[in-house]
Amino acid sequence: MTMWQIIILASIACLLLKLAGYLVPPSLLERPAPARIADLLTVALLAALIAVRTLGVGEAIVVDARVPAVIVAVALFALRVPFIVVVLVAALVAAGIRAFT
């Protein structure tokens, strides 16, 4: 199977999944349990994406300057610091660690 065939099949699968979403009755989505699951699933997927992008390099797990930068960013978010400040401080932490190693 060529790369283009895989891309076309994946596109068709995404389209069918999106169309299947329109078949779900709105009354089902308004119940508390599905709404809660959807909220938690979104957070879990975002956390997994952040973990993979922070710790993953190829097929290996690498702990480098990004890990302390993410920890600092999480702490600043917990303190309700503005987003731009969080990004700048986390970037400075990563740059500082990379400068000394």
N, C-alpha and C positions, 0 to 999 in steps of 0.2 A: 504494500500500500504506500503510495507516494505521500509526500507532505501535503500537497494540495487536496488529496482525497480525505486526509485526516481533518484538515481545516474545514472542508465542506461538510463532512459528517458532524463535526463538533458544532458548526453553525446551525445545521438542521436540528440537532439535539437541543441546542439552546432555544431555538424558535419554538419547538414543540413543548419544552418546559414552560416557556412564557405563555403559550396558548393554554396549557393545562391550568395555569394559575387563574385564568379568566373563568374557568369552569367551576372553581370553588365558590360555593354560595357565600355571600357577604355575612349571613347570619352566623356561619361557622367561625368566621374570623373575628366576630365581635364578642365571642365568649371569652371569659378571663384566661382560661388555660392556654388556648392557642396564641392569644396576644402575649402572654407572659413568655411562652416558649419562643416566639418570634423575637422578642426583645433580648432574651438571654442568648439565643443563637447568634444574633448579630454581634453581641459583645464577645462571645467566644470565638467567632471567626476572626474578628479584628485582633483579638489578643493572640491567636495562633499566627496570623500574618505577621504581626510585630515580632513575635518570638522567632519565627523562621527567618525573617529578614535581618534580625539582629544577631542571632547565633549561628545561622547556617551559611557555610561557604562550600558550595558544591554538595557533597554528601557528608561533610564533616561538620562537627560542632566546634566553633572557634569562639573563645572568650577574649575579646580585645577591648579597645577603647570605647566601643559602642555600648557595651553593657553598663559601665558606670554612667555614661551619658543618659541612657534610658532610665536608669534608677533615679538620677537627678531630675529628669523630666517628670517622672511619676510623682516624686516628692513635691515638685513645684506645682503640678496640677492639683495635688491634694490640698495645697495651700491657696488655691484659686488665683494663682499668678496669671497675668495676661499671656496669651499664646505666644506672641512675638518674643516676650522675655524668656519663656520656657525654651523656645527654639534657640535663641542666642546663647543662653547659659549652657544648654546641653551641648551645643556646638563648641563652645569654649572649653568645656570639660573634656570633650573628646580630643580637641586639638592640643590641649595642655598635656594630656596623658600620652598622646602620640609624640609630642615634642620631647618628652623625658624618657621615652623607651626606644 
